[in-house]
């Protein structure tokens, strides 16, 4: 069942900043309290989507000398707001990984978990990107429609995500795929698995969340970087 937006904010604040700014947890007299120390989580990069039933190492990049980055549970590191998709948390600092000495590729996905290395417990995962917006998809015309016009332009990369308990993505779409936008016009667009390619045919209507992606390429001599304004966005939905 869906959460209220106030409770979505409270959960994000509690888990990511160790805070209770709206005093929702304080209303629960026993059993739940803030940690005595803030602690930290660990951010990983992934070439392929780790998926919901995975560990921190599933699809993880493997260049030398890659390592996960510590993410503080602190209100100075996170901005928790309401956007069209509901309550979201955005990491407010740029995250820079070690300079590549061997290996190359592109990280399209991030993970947030409990361990510095190894399988660990994956708490969240998602596309590297800075914009989440609800969409409606129609089988007729293979079209995706969003509220804001011009945001999703041809040749941009997008991920199409399911809203747990509240959406039915169209048949023909895979959640763990980084698609190319094609045939964008106003607030509608189609998606393709190839840049400038044919639109993916939809065989049912549907809805969900679309994320405008901002992938992190890596190669020898490059420091992979997830920008503060366009990288790590978490949602409770």
Buried (B, 14 or more C-beta within 10 A) or exposed (E): EEBEEEBBBBBBBBBBBBBBEEEBBEEEEEEEEBEEEBEBBBBBBBBBBBBEEBBBBBBBBEBEEBEBBEBBBBBEBBBBEEBEBBBBBBBEBEBEBBEBEEBEBBBBBBBBBEBBEEEBEBBBBBBBBBBBBBBBBBBEEBBBBBEEEEBBEBEBBBBBBBBEEBBEBBEBBEBBBBBBBBBBEEBBBBBBEEEEEEBBEBEEBBBBBBBBBBBBEBEEEBEBBBBBEBBBBBBBB
